[in-house]
């Protein structure tokens, strides 16, 4: 039986999420709030805005319970996931077949683990997080809800990343470092000490700007 998956968010990020979902056996149905100004993404059709997806389910016109939000912006992803949860959708966790995920790691619903990512033993990934291509989340790390670990970023053992954090592409975070909520770590930074919430830090070693 074919599994249908609603993907909310039709962008470049959405393309990769859809590719992962298809490899896992899902049939894709895209929804994006830019509709009807935007009606396609790659070879996929966009069927309507998020409100249509919710309305269809309420009317049992087109019942799709499984959904994932494919939006890179952490705040918007949070808003859309909350909207879907409030309307009874089943948030799916997608893990690319090439990713390496320890049997002792835990990943909350609505998260996506991209190609060649590694999540090691006893790491915990929150709700609606993005573990992007080639990133490494080492043992005992905690990645908060709606956080985004960008491509080729590395978290050493025991790192704690707060909710809605953005860890930039190619960044490295030293073991046992804590990064607060809503913080951005700039691309290519090296984080050697704790970083507070609600700031941007860049450089090697990373400093708050």
Residue, then its C-alpha position, 0 to 999 in steps of 0.5 A: x500500500x502506498x504511503x502518502x506524505x504531505x510536505x509543507x514547504x516547497x523550496x530547495x530544502x523541500x526537494x531534498x526532503x521529498x527525495x528522502x521521503x520517496x526513497x523511504x517509500x512515500x508518495x509526495x504531496x506538496x503544499x506551500x503558502x506561495x500557492x497559487x503564485x507557485x505551482x510546481x517544485x521540480x517535477x512535483x506539483x504544489x497542490x495548495x497552501x497549508x490551509x487547503x491541506x488542513x481543510x481537506x483533512x477536516x472534510x475527509x476530502x483528501x485524508x493525509x495524516x502523515x506530514x513533515x515541514x520542509x522549511x529551513x527557517x526555524x521560526x517558520x518551521x516551528x509555526x507550521x509544525x504547531x499548526x499541523x499538531x493542533x489539527x491532528x497530523x502525524x509528524x513523520x521523522x525522515x532518516x536518509x538511508x545513508x545516514x548513520x544513527x545509533x540504536x541508542x540515539x533518540x529522534x523526536x517526530x518531525x525531524x529530518x536526518x539528511x544524507x551521510x549525517x551521523x548521530x551517535x550513541x545516546x544523542x537526543x534530537x528534539x522535535x522538528x530538527x534538521x540534521x543536515x547533510x554530512x553533519x555529525x552529532x556525537x555521543x550524548x549530545x542534545x539538539x533542541x527542538x527546531x534546531x538546524x545543524x547545517x551541512x558538515x557541522x560537527x558537535x563533539x560529545x556532550x554538546x547541548x544545542x538549544x531550541x531554534x539554534x542554527x549551527x552554520x555550515x562547517x562549524x565545529x563545537x568542542x565537547x561539553x559546550x552549551x549553546x543557548x536557545x535561538x542562537x546562530x553560530x556562523x559558518x565555519x566557526x569553531x566554538x570552544x566555550x559556552x554561548x548564551x541564548x539569543x545571540x550570533x557568534x562567529x569566528x575561530x574561536x567563536x565570539x558573540x557579535 
